[in-house]
Amino acid sequence: MSLKFASESQNARILSVGAYRPPRVVPNSEIIGRIDSTDEWIQQRTGIQTRHIADSSQSLVDMATIAAEQAITRAGLTASDIDAVIFATISYPYQAPSAATEILIRIGNTKAAAFDISAACAGFCYGVGIANDMVRNKTANNVLVIGAEKLSDFTDPDDRATAFIFADGAGAVVIGKSQDVGIGPTIWGASAETREAILLEPSYLDYKNNPGKTDLGWPNISQQGQTVFRWAVYEIAPIALKALTAAGLSVDQLAAFIPHQANERIIDSLAKSMKLPDTVAIARDIRTTGNTSAASIPLAMDALLAQRPDLHGQSALLVGFGAGLVYAGQVVELPPAPKI
Ligand code: UT7
């Protein structure tokens, strides 16, 4: 039996990008005292010079709303044009209701579809892939994809393995209809056998099931840095190249590479393994933004377009990877220059 509806598809693209970085800039010198480190070590091992950290009065959703509203305005739309909100994050402190529904309240459109996804540093690319499928299949015409994190709430300032790397920020894109194909196939997957390499624990249930155990501590991210580093360096370049091939492009035809901003050494290693020519602009937002997990790719996209406005409308390869371990990548046409 076939159902009685027209099943033709439409093309999708990124219409706009918005970004928000909290105003407080934290240099390495403010972090090193508690973890017996140096500015030199952090810069050499990660590329990070400074990062933005939100203060206690500024929530994850406060930051995400500013990025989202900027993306909606830059797309020439209003909140009522948004059919669905996908919020990628690992730092929203509630299981339910979702952060995405809080965004609906903030932007003043309480009727759109809304849900969160937990795919850590790959979350934004997961969201772009899902939004692309939604627009292509006419499940939605305009989808707001947000990647935002307040990782400072879940990072132990005394943990030598994480305190220097994670930071706060929010990015958002609107994905909508397009005449041409503006988003290539998403290549995604997991290496779940290594899921313990990055953890955010203890969980709510650890507290409930261990009454009286007072030394469980606050839920913080822990990371086996070298394990994740090696996985990223060896596994992610072939995934990124697969996304490029799936979009029908070669490295020479690519204008920009915007990988997850985890560590500048990982970015360099990916670019080298993929043999990217010098003509490809590489996002290095990590230097002044740190690792903002789900927010890092839209933040890096916004920063790259601000530095290189000629890249508006050009092709960019995105690839996200992180806790799970999970990954996702796709080629996108960067958004056009905003009219406003
Ligand atoms: O975003 C989600 C995905 N996450 C990632 O992709 C992160 C991937 N991992 C990394 O980026 C890196 O592993 C880190 C930047 C986290 C750590 O860098 P590393 O080069 O892997 O450091 P390491 O743990 O191998 O330690 C190397 C040395 C050790 O000293 P010895 O044994 O060689 O004398 C450590 O004791 O650096 C020392 N060290 C530090 N020194 C100063 C470790 N942490 C620090 C520190 N400050 N914070």
Residues whose N, C-alpha, C, O or C-beta is under 5 A from the ligand:
A	BS01	UT7	I35 D36 S37 T38 W41 R45 T46 C121 R160 A161 G225 Q226 V228 F229 A232 A262 N263 N291 F321 G322
